[in-house]
Amino acid sequence: MIAVLASGNGSNFEAIVRAGITELILVCDNQDAFVIQRAKHLGIRTIVLNYHGFSSRQAYNQSLLKILSEWNITLIVLAGYMRIIDKSVLTKYPKILNIHPSLLPSFKGNKAIAEAFAFGVKVTGVTIHFIDEYIDEGKIVFQKAITIEPNDTLSSLEAKIHRVEHEYYPKIIKEVMEELEHESISECK
Ligand code: GRF
């Protein structure tokens, strides 16, 4: 079972579900996020852990860990999740996937597309990686370069990047799930 953690719009979450990955739950830290509407529409079980309703970051993470364990989560997938993953979660789940809209290690942070566009780079892209304790770092699993054409605008570039994200994130998630299943079968032998 996969847990998709998302905080906002949820277009990647929707692409994942529409690609046929339905053995999943959505965990959302923001009760107003549009991703919750998408999950409802798609019939996906959603758990809202409203971050601001917790007394501390620690309390939030304890609840998150409890949910992950109750749902027997084997893979965590971040899809526009705006919180730093706590060490307590990383220790328990060392393989957590994230998608980032640039060719890491360039343009880390949450304004990656706009910054790459403003910088005038000719090539940007999408990175899918396992996270570590630092922001937008960790082992890269997949990258796809996207050319910024002279007639591109920020919004046409955003659209290109999201199209690539939606095409490849589900594929990589499927591959990683297969690898994890393989690993757990070998461990049982
Ligand atoms: C995506 O661009 C993803 O790369 C980044 O956050 C954005 C989330 O978009 N981490 P959405 O919520 O999936 O539409």
Boltz pocket constraint, residues with backbone or C-beta under 6 A from the ligand:
constraints:
  - pocket:
      binder: B
      contacts: [[A, 6], [A, 8], [A, 9], [A, 10], [A, 11], [A, 12], [A, 13], [A, 79], [A, 80], [A, 81], [A, 99], [A, 100], [A, 101], [A, 165]]
      max_distance: 6.0
